[in-house]
Amino acid sequence: MVIDADENKYKEHRDFQINNLYREESLLNTTNGTKRKKWREIFTSVDDLFIILGILLNGVSLIVSFIEGHVIAGLILVGCEIALIVAYILKMI
């Protein structure tokens, strides 16, 4: 059985549309329908840079407080560190 050129073009076009549909669905977040940020787009805003800087500075403070023996301050900083990381992850979504 010989497949004519029109049928071949139809199959190629259908496959192209299906691939584009899968790609668009993978970019959409299922919870709110917004597109996810690519990793290069994450670090473009000043807010993201301040959050990352806060995480790093809080981590350094956490290490210093445990080295110096300040357990209560260290536990407070652990809570702050977790809150910053969760806020940053939620912002990325």
MMTF fields as JSON, N, C-alpha, C and O atoms, coordinates in Angstrom:
{
  "mmtfVersion": "1.0.0",
  "mmtfProducer": "UNKNOWN",
  "numBonds": 371,
  "numAtoms": 372,
  "numGroups": 93,
  "numChains": 1,
  "numModels": 1,
  "chainsPerModel": [1],
  "groupsPerChain": [93],
  "chainIdList": ["A"],
  "bondAtomList": [4, 2, 8, 6, 12, 10, 16, 14, 20, 18, 24, 22, 28, 26, 32, 30, 36, 34, 40, 38, 44, 42, 48, 46, 52, 50, 56, 54, 60, 58, 64, 62, 68, 66, 72, 70, 76, 74, 80, 78, 84, 82, 88, 86, 92, 90, 96, 94, 100, 98, 104, 102, 108, 106, 112, 110, 116, 114, 120, 118, 124, 122, 128, 126, 132, 130, 136, 134, 140, 138, 144, 142, 148, 146, 152, 150, 156, 154, 160, 158, 164, 162, 168, 166, 172, 170, 176, 174, 180, 178, 184, 182, 188, 186, 192, 190, 196, 194, 200, 198, 204, 202, 208, 206, 212, 210, 216, 214, 220, 218, 224, 222, 228, 226, 232, 230, 236, 234, 240, 238, 244, 242, 248, 246, 252, 250, 256, 254, 260, 258, 264, 262, 268, 266, 272, 270, 276, 274, 280, 278, 284, 282, 288, 286, 292, 290, 296, 294, 300, 298, 304, 302, 308, 306, 312, 310, 316, 314, 320, 318, 324, 322, 328, 326, 332, 330, 336, 334, 340, 338, 344, 342, 348, 346, 352, 350, 356, 354, 360, 358, 364, 362, 368, 366],
  "bondOrderList": [1, 1, 1, 1, 1, 1, 1, 1, 1, 1, 1, 1, 1, 1, 1, 1, 1, 1, 1, 1, 1, 1, 1, 1, 1, 1, 1, 1, 1, 1, 1, 1, 1, 1, 1, 1, 1, 1, 1, 1, 1, 1, 1, 1, 1, 1, 1, 1, 1, 1, 1, 1, 1, 1, 1, 1, 1, 1, 1, 1, 1, 1, 1, 1, 1, 1, 1, 1, 1, 1, 1, 1, 1, 1, 1, 1, 1, 1, 1, 1, 1, 1, 1, 1, 1, 1, 1, 1, 1, 1, 1, 1],
  "groupList": [{"groupName": "MET", "atomNameList": ["N", "CA", "C", "O"], "elementList": ["N", "C", "C", "O"], "formalChargeList": [0, 0, 0, 0], "bondAtomList": [1, 0, 2, 1, 3, 2], "bondOrderList": [1, 1, 2], "singleLetterCode": "M", "chemCompType": "L-PEPTIDE LINKING"}, {"groupName": "VAL", "atomNameList": ["N", "CA", "C", "O"], "elementList": ["N", "C", "C", "O"], "formalChargeList": [0, 0, 0, 0], "bondAtomList": [1, 0, 2, 1, 3, 2], "bondOrderList": [1, 1, 2], "singleLetterCode": "V", "chemCompType": "L-PEPTIDE LINKING"}, {"groupName": "ILE", "atomNameList": ["N", "CA", "C", "O"], "elementList": ["N", "C", "C", "O"], "formalChargeList": [0, 0, 0, 0], "bondAtomList": [1, 0, 2, 1, 3, 2], "bondOrderList": [1, 1, 2], "singleLetterCode": "I", "chemCompType": "L-PEPTIDE LINKING"}, {"groupName": "ASP", "atomNameList": ["N", "CA", "C", "O"], "elementList": ["N", "C", "C", "O"], "formalChargeList": [0, 0, 0, 0], "bondAtomList": [1, 0, 2, 1, 3, 2], "bondOrderList": [1, 1, 2], "singleLetterCode": "D", "chemCompType": "L-PEPTIDE LINKING"}, {"groupName": "ALA", "atomNameList": ["N", "CA", "C", "O"], "elementList": ["N", "C", "C", "O"], "formalChargeList": [0, 0, 0, 0], "bondAtomList": [1, 0, 2, 1, 3, 2], "bondOrderList": [1, 1, 2], "singleLetterCode": "A", "chemCompType": "L-PEPTIDE LINKING"}, {"groupName": "GLU", "atomNameList": ["N", "CA", "C", "O"], "elementList": ["N", "C", "C", "O"], "formalChargeList": [0, 0, 0, 0], "bondAtomList": [1, 0, 2, 1, 3, 2], "bondOrderList": [1, 1, 2], "singleLetterCode": "E", "chemCompType": "L-PEPTIDE LINKING"}, {"groupName": "ASN", "atomNameList": ["N", "CA", "C", "O"], "elementList": ["N", "C", "C", "O"], "formalChargeList": [0, 0, 0, 0], "bondAtomList": [1, 0, 2, 1, 3, 2], "bondOrderList": [1, 1, 2], "singleLetterCode": "N", "chemCompType": "L-PEPTIDE LINKING"}, {"groupName": "LYS", "atomNameList": ["N", "CA", "C", "O"], "elementList": ["N", "C", "C", "O"], "formalChargeList": [0, 0, 0, 0], "bondAtomList": [1, 0, 2, 1, 3, 2], "bondOrderList": [1, 1, 2], "singleLetterCode": "K", "chemCompType": "L-PEPTIDE LINKING"}, {"groupName": "TYR", "atomNameList": ["N", "CA", "C", "O"], "elementList": ["N", "C", "C", "O"], "formalChargeList": [0, 0, 0, 0], "bondAtomList": [1, 0, 2, 1, 3, 2], "bondOrderList": [1, 1, 2], "singleLetterCode": "Y", "chemCompType": "L-PEPTIDE LINKING"}, {"groupName": "HIS", "atomNameList": ["N", "CA", "C", "O"], "elementList": ["N", "C", "C", "O"], "formalChargeList": [0, 0, 0, 0], "bondAtomList": [1, 0, 2, 1, 3, 2], "bondOrderList": [1, 1, 2], "singleLetterCode": "H", "chemCompType": "L-PEPTIDE LINKING"}, {"groupName": "ARG", "atomNameList": ["N", "CA", "C", "O"], "elementList": ["N", "C", "C", "O"], "formalChargeList": [0, 0, 0, 0], "bondAtomList": [1, 0, 2, 1, 3, 2], "bondOrderList": [1, 1, 2], "singleLetterCode": "R", "chemCompType": "L-PEPTIDE LINKING"}, {"groupName": "PHE", "atomNameList": ["N", "CA", "C", "O"], "elementList": ["N", "C", "C", "O"], "formalChargeList": [0, 0, 0, 0], "bondAtomList": [1, 0, 2, 1, 3, 2], "bondOrderList": [1, 1, 2], "singleLetterCode": "F", "chemCompType": "L-PEPTIDE LINKING"}, {"groupName": "GLN", "atomNameList": ["N", "CA", "C", "O"], "elementList": ["N", "C", "C", "O"], "formalChargeList": [0, 0, 0, 0], "bondAtomList": [1, 0, 2, 1, 3, 2], "bondOrderList": [1, 1, 2], "singleLetterCode": "Q", "chemCompType": "L-PEPTIDE LINKING"}, {"groupName": "LEU", "atomNameList": ["N", "CA", "C", "O"], "elementList": ["N", "C", "C", "O"], "formalChargeList": [0, 0, 0, 0], "bondAtomList": [1, 0, 2, 1, 3, 2], "bondOrderList": [1, 1, 2], "singleLetterCode": "L", "chemCompType": "L-PEPTIDE LINKING"}, {"groupName": "SER", "atomNameList": ["N", "CA", "C", "O"], "elementList": ["N", "C", "C", "O"], "formalChargeList": [0, 0, 0, 0], "bondAtomList": [1, 0, 2, 1, 3, 2], "bondOrderList": [1, 1, 2], "singleLetterCode": "S", "chemCompType": "L-PEPTIDE LINKING"}, {"groupName": "THR", "atomNameList": ["N", "CA", "C", "O"], "elementList": ["N", "C", "C", "O"], "formalChargeList": [0, 0, 0, 0], "bondAtomList": [1, 0, 2, 1, 3, 2], "bondOrderList": [1, 1, 2], "singleLetterCode": "T", "chemCompType": "L-PEPTIDE LINKING"}, {"groupName": "GLY", "atomNameList": ["N", "CA", "C", "O"], "elementList": ["N", "C", "C", "O"], "formalChargeList": [0, 0, 0, 0], "bondAtomList": [1, 0, 2, 1, 3, 2], "bondOrderList": [1, 1, 2], "singleLetterCode": "G", "chemCompType": "PEPTIDE LINKING"}, {"groupName": "TRP", "atomNameList": ["N", "CA", "C", "O"], "elementList": ["N", "C", "C", "O"], "formalChargeList": [0, 0, 0, 0], "bondAtomList": [1, 0, 2, 1, 3, 2], "bondOrderList": [1, 1, 2], "singleLetterCode": "W", "chemCompType": "L-PEPTIDE LINKING"}, {"groupName": "CYS", "atomNameList": ["N", "CA", "C", "O"], "elementList": ["N", "C", "C", "O"], "formalChargeList": [0, 0, 0, 0], "bondAtomList": [1, 0, 2, 1, 3, 2], "bondOrderList": [1, 1, 2], "singleLetterCode": "C", "chemCompType": "L-PEPTIDE LINKING"}],
  "groupTypeList": [0, 1, 2, 3, 4, 3, 5, 6, 7, 8, 7, 5, 9, 10, 3, 11, 12, 2, 6, 6, 13, 8, 10, 5, 5, 14, 13, 13, 6, 15, 15, 6, 16, 15, 7, 10, 7, 7, 17, 10, 5, 2, 11, 15, 14, 1, 3, 3, 13, 11, 2, 2, 13, 16, 2, 13, 13, 6, 16, 1, 14, 13, 2, 1, 14, 11, 2, 5, 16, 9, 1, 2, 4, 16, 13, 2, 13, 1, 16, 18, 5, 2, 4, 13, 2, 1, 4, 8, 2, 13, 7, 0, 2],
  "groupIdList": [1, 2, 3, 4, 5, 6, 7, 8, 9, 10, 11, 12, 13, 14, 15, 16, 17, 18, 19, 20, 21, 22, 23, 24, 25, 26, 27, 28, 29, 30, 31, 32, 33, 34, 35, 36, 37, 38, 39, 40, 41, 42, 43, 44, 45, 46, 47, 48, 49, 50, 51, 52, 53, 54, 55, 56, 57, 58, 59, 60, 61, 62, 63, 64, 65, 66, 67, 68, 69, 70, 71, 72, 73, 74, 75, 76, 77, 78, 79, 80, 81, 82, 83, 84, 85, 86, 87, 88, 89, 90, 91, 92, 93],
  "secStructList": [7, 7, 7, 7, 2, 2, 2, 2, 2, 2, 2, 2, 2, 2, 2, 2, 2, 2, 2, 2, 2, 2, 2, 2, 2, 2, 2, 5, 7, 6, 6, 6, 7, 7, 5, 7, 7, 7, 2, 2, 2, 2, 6, 6, 1, 2, 2, 2, 2, 2, 2, 2, 2, 2, 2, 2, 2, 2, 2, 2, 2, 2, 2, 2, 2, 2, 2, 2, 6, 7, 2, 2, 2, 2, 2, 2, 2, 2, 2, 2, 2, 2, 2, 2, 2, 2, 2, 2, 2, 2, 2, 2, 7],
  "xCoordList": [0.841, 0.0, 0.888, 1.799, 0.633, 1.426, 0.7, -0.49, 1.446, 0.885, 1.206, 2.365, 0.195, 0.445, 1.015, 1.043, 1.466, 2.165, 1.247, 1.693, -0.036, -0.961, -1.147, -1.205, -1.238, -1.405, -0.149, -0.236, 1.009, 2.273, 2.347, 2.739, 1.969, 1.985, 1.014, 1.31, -0.151, -1.133, -0.567, -0.722, 0.084, 0.649, 1.762, 1.85, 2.616, 3.691, 3.118, 3.595, 2.082, 1.467, 0.795, 0.892, 0.12, -0.534, 0.498, 0.293, 1.606, 2.662, 3.26, 3.558, 3.436, 3.966, 3.033, 3.488, 1.724, 0.758, 0.735, 0.642, 0.818, 0.815, 2.05, 1.956, 3.216, 4.445, 4.365, 4.801, 3.814, 3.661, 2.692, 2.905, 1.634, 0.669, 1.313, 1.1, 2.097, 2.781, 3.773, 3.897, 4.479, 5.447, 4.749, 5.22, 3.632, 2.903, 2.326, 2.329, 1.833, 1.294, 2.382, 2.133, 3.586, 4.664, 5.117, 5.648, 4.914, 5.288, 4.241, 4.54, 3.027, 1.969, 1.969, 2.139, 1.778, 1.633, 0.18, -0.729, -0.052, -1.418, -2.256, -3.482, -1.631, -2.414, -3.051, -4.228, -2.312, -2.893, -2.786, -3.153, -2.304, -2.275, -1.231, -1.299, -0.274, 0.774, 1.983, 2.221, 2.734, 3.933, 5.022, 5.176, 5.772, 6.883, 8.043, 8.238, 8.806, 9.977, 11.116, 11.312, 11.86, 13.072, 14.128, 14.016, 15.139, 16.123, 16.885, 17.361, 17.018, 17.721, 16.876, 17.417, 15.554, 14.67, 14.502, 13.999, 14.914, 14.699, 15.548, 15.086, 16.782, 17.725, 17.707, 18.65, 16.671, 16.658, 16.122, 16.496, 15.271, 14.686, 15.516, 16.239, 15.393, 16.123, 15.606, 16.373, 14.31, 13.738, 14.408, 14.72, 14.629, 15.272, 16.689, 17.126, 17.404, 18.774, 18.802, 19.681, 17.845, 17.794, 17.422, 17.932, 16.538, 16.182, 17.387, 17.652, 18.119, 19.311, 20.358, 20.975, 20.559, 21.508, 21.081, 21.922, 19.78, 19.282, 19.517, 19.872, 19.32, 19.571, 21.041, 21.373, 21.925, 23.364, 23.813, 24.545, 23.375, 23.766, 23.189, 23.848, 21.974, 21.374, 22.126, 22.288, 22.58, 23.372, 24.686, 25.098, 25.353, 26.611, 26.352, 27.105, 25.289, 24.951, 24.634, 24.985, 23.972, 23.639, 24.893, 24.989, 25.843, 27.1, 27.854, 28.34, 27.951, 28.674, 27.996, 28.677, 26.673, 25.985, 26.171, 26.299, 26.19, 26.429, 27.884, 28.161, 28.82, 30.232, 30.452, 31.198, 29.806, 29.952, 29.172, 29.368, 28.308, 27.572, 26.22, 25.642, 25.703, 24.397, 23.316, 22.942, 22.828, 21.901, 20.538, 19.956, 20.022, 18.693, 18.701, 17.782, 19.739, 19.848, 19.984, 19.435, 20.711, 20.859, 19.544, 19.268, 18.725, 17.421, 16.492, 15.728, 16.564, 15.773, 16.228, 15.406, 17.545, 18.062, 17.699, 17.489, 17.623, 17.185, 15.758, 15.448, 14.894, 13.518, 13.454, 12.676, 14.286, 14.329, 14.86, 14.359, 15.865, 16.448, 15.415, 15.293, 14.685, 13.652, 12.566, 12.089, 12.172, 11.151, 11.625, 10.853, 12.884, 13.414, 13.467, 13.123, 13.893, 13.985, 12.594, 12.402, 11.626, 10.255, 9.682, 9.015, 9.934, 9.45, 10.059, 9.378, 11.331, 11.989, 11.451, 11.247, 11.222, 10.675, 9.268, 8.928, 8.452, 7.104, 7.136, 6.273, 8.105, 8.231, 8.629, 8.201, 9.455, 9.884, 8.735, 8.725, 7.782, 6.663, 5.741, 4.734],
  "yCoordList": [-1.181, 0.0, 1.246, 1.359, 2.152, 3.366, 4.517, 4.743, 5.241, 6.401, 7.641, 7.885, 8.417, 9.605, 10.741, 10.659, 11.793, 12.9, 13.661, 14.114, 13.806, 14.543, 13.842, 14.493, 12.528, 11.783, 11.878, 11.97, 11.857, 12.021, 13.387, 13.495, 14.428, 15.78, 15.892, 16.541, 15.255, 15.285, 14.634, 15.171, 13.489, 12.792, 13.608, 13.674, 14.232, 15.065, 16.259, 16.606, 16.892, 18.048, 17.635, 18.351, 16.493, 15.998, 15.704, 16.053, 15.065, 14.78, 16.069, 16.161, 17.065, 18.354, 19.01, 19.537, 18.979, 19.574, 18.838, 19.47, 17.521, 16.741, 17.059, 17.217, 17.153, 17.485, 18.872, 19.068, 19.836, 21.186, 21.195, 21.913, 20.406, 20.34, 19.78, 20.308, 18.715, 18.146, 19.137, 19.233, 19.873, 20.845, 21.965, 22.374, 22.459, 23.519, 23.024, 23.757, 21.792, 21.255, 21.097, 21.286, 20.752, 20.588, 21.93, 21.987, 23.009, 24.334, 24.912, 25.816, 24.395, 24.947, 24.296, 23.084, 25.116, 24.6, 24.166, 24.909, 22.987, 22.47, 23.17, 23.068, 23.879, 24.487, 25.803, 26.024, 26.683, 27.983, 28.363, 29.482, 27.49, 27.745, 28.738, 29.211, 29.071, 29.995, 29.219, 28.083, 29.843, 29.179, 29.211, 30.197, 28.127, 28.071, 28.894, 29.022, 29.448, 30.212, 29.273, 28.243, 29.639, 28.891, 29.318, 30.385, 28.5, 28.809, 30.083, 30.746, 30.448, 31.699, 32.918, 33.987, 32.77, 33.89, 34.117, 35.161, 33.161, 33.254, 34.361, 35.078, 34.503, 35.416, 36.815, 37.578, 37.174, 38.474, 39.589, 40.745, 39.287, 40.363, 40.624, 39.753, 41.821, 42.223, 41.457, 41.133, 41.17, 40.413, 39.055, 38.628, 38.377, 37.063, 37.167, 36.322, 38.201, 38.368, 38.641, 38.14, 39.435, 39.697, 38.447, 38.232, 37.625, 36.381, 35.454, 34.857, 35.332, 34.471, 35.013, 34.248, 36.33, 36.944, 36.71, 36.443, 36.808, 36.542, 35.111, 34.855, 34.172, 32.764, 32.549, 31.861, 33.133, 32.96, 33.604, 32.99, 34.839, 35.516, 34.825, 34.746, 34.331, 33.609, 32.309, 31.905, 31.66, 30.44, 30.704, 29.927, 31.802, 32.163, 32.489, 32.059, 33.247, 33.568, 32.313, 32.208, 31.366, 30.105, 29.338, 28.829, 29.255, 28.549, 29.232, 28.569, 30.56, 31.305, 31.147, 30.993, 31.184, 31.077, 29.705, 29.603, 28.649, 27.319, 27.145, 26.462, 27.755, 27.675, 28.398, 27.921, 29.539, 30.316, 29.723, 30.15, 28.767, 28.118, 28.719, 28.416, 29.553, 30.173, 29.284, 29.457, 28.346, 27.341, 27.939, 27.628, 28.786, 29.365, 30.251, 30.189, 31.072, 31.912, 31.042, 31.367, 29.947, 29.035, 28.413, 28.265, 28.046, 27.463, 28.485, 28.149, 29.73, 30.79, 30.987, 31.148, 30.973, 31.13, 29.949, 30.128, 28.748, 27.592, 27.815, 27.536, 28.315, 28.613, 29.668, 29.552, 30.707, 31.759, 31.222, 31.579, 30.372, 29.794, 28.944, 29.029, 28.137, 27.308, 28.181, 27.889, 29.25, 30.152, 30.828, 30.964, 31.253, 31.884, 30.912, 31.272, 29.694, 28.71, 28.364, 28.246, 28.204, 27.908, 29.073, 28.857, 30.302, 31.473, 31.533, 31.875, 31.204, 31.242, 30.148, 30.382, 28.962, 27.87, 28.22, 27.972, 28.791, 29.188, 30.294, 30.337, 31.181, 32.249, 31.69, 32.203, 30.627, 30.028, 29.324, 29.248, 28.816, 28.085, 29.03, 28.615],
  "zCoordList": [0.0, 0.0, 0.0, 0.82, -0.888, -1.034, -0.339, -0.556, 0.503, 1.204, 0.386, 0.053, 0.063, -0.75, 0.096, 1.324, -0.57, 0.089, 1.046, 2.1, 0.683, 1.552, 2.892, 3.935, 2.862, 4.106, 4.966, 6.191, 4.329, 5.053, 5.723, 6.885, 4.989, 5.552, 6.72, 7.723, 6.585, 7.665, 8.922, 10.019, 8.774, 9.929, 10.575, 11.801, 9.759, 10.303, 11.06, 12.14, 10.478, 11.132, 12.442, 13.438, 12.447, 13.659, 14.746, 15.908, 14.371, 15.341, 15.895, 17.086, 15.022, 15.453, 16.468, 17.483, 16.193, 17.117, 18.453, 19.505, 18.421, 19.657, 20.484, 21.701, 19.833, 20.562, 21.184, 22.318, 20.453, 21.005, 22.176, 23.153, 22.086, 23.172, 24.43, 25.522, 24.291, 25.451, 26.047, 27.268, 25.193, 25.687, 26.457, 27.518, 25.931, 26.622, 27.941, 28.93, 27.968, 29.214, 30.263, 31.453, 29.826, 30.797, 31.36, 32.469, 30.607, 31.099, 32.048, 32.828, 31.983, 32.823, 34.19, 34.325, 35.184, 36.537, 36.706, 36.336, 37.252, 37.326, 38.386, 38.356, 39.323, 40.401, 39.983, 40.266, 39.319, 39.001, 37.527, 37.169, 36.672, 35.247, 34.795, 33.661, 35.627, 35.219, 34.73, 35.141, 33.857, 33.361, 34.42, 35.141, 34.504, 35.453, 34.923, 33.715, 35.851, 35.462, 35.111, 35.756, 34.085, 33.801, 34.813, 35.416, 34.999, 36.044, 35.733, 36.656, 34.468, 34.138, 34.473, 34.754, 34.446, 34.74, 36.238, 36.651, 37.048, 38.49, 39.106, 39.993, 38.641, 39.278, 38.672, 38.884, 37.93, 37.275, 38.163, 37.969, 39.117, 39.914, 41.17, 41.654, 41.67, 42.868, 44.084, 44.99, 44.101, 45.224, 45.373, 46.485, 44.249, 44.305, 44.843, 45.623, 44.428, 44.909, 46.413, 47.115, 46.916, 48.352, 49.142, 50.241, 48.588, 49.281, 49.352, 50.396, 48.247, 48.242, 49.21, 49.952, 49.205, 50.131, 51.582, 52.44, 51.857, 53.204, 53.635, 54.785, 52.716, 53.038, 53.36, 54.326, 52.556, 52.787, 54.096, 54.873, 54.342, 55.582, 56.812, 57.849, 56.7, 57.817, 58.079, 59.23, 57.022, 57.194, 57.9, 58.761, 57.539, 58.202, 59.674, 60.547, 59.948, 61.341, 62.134, 63.31, 61.492, 62.15, 62.541, 63.658, 61.64, 61.925, 63.059, 63.975, 62.999, 64.036, 65.394, 66.408, 65.428, 66.722, 67.346, 68.566, 66.543, 67.114, 67.536, 68.522, 66.801, 67.194, 68.519, 69.374, 68.687, 69.916, 71.083, 72.22, 70.84, 71.911, 72.221, 73.265, 71.358, 71.58, 70.963, 69.802, 71.744, 71.221, 70.905, 69.866, 71.779, 71.56, 70.314, 69.497, 70.172, 68.975, 67.729, 66.677, 67.85, 66.718, 66.307, 65.116, 67.286, 66.969, 66.313, 65.408, 66.774, 66.142, 64.697, 63.795, 64.485, 63.128, 62.234, 61.035, 62.799, 62.009, 61.514, 60.356, 62.392, 61.984, 60.896, 59.949, 61.036, 60.015, 58.691, 57.625, 58.763, 57.552, 56.81, 55.588, 57.548, 56.923, 56.305, 55.208, 56.994, 56.46, 55.181, 54.232, 55.143, 53.935, 52.766, 51.64, 53.025, 51.951, 51.424, 50.214, 52.319, 51.888, 51.088, 50.076, 51.527, 50.793, 49.403, 48.436, 49.301, 47.997, 47.081, 45.89, 47.626, 46.808, 46.333, 45.176, 47.207, 46.803, 45.762, 44.885, 45.842, 44.85, 43.492, 42.458, 43.488, 42.22, 41.514, 40.285, 42.255, 41.64, 40.995, 40.421]
}
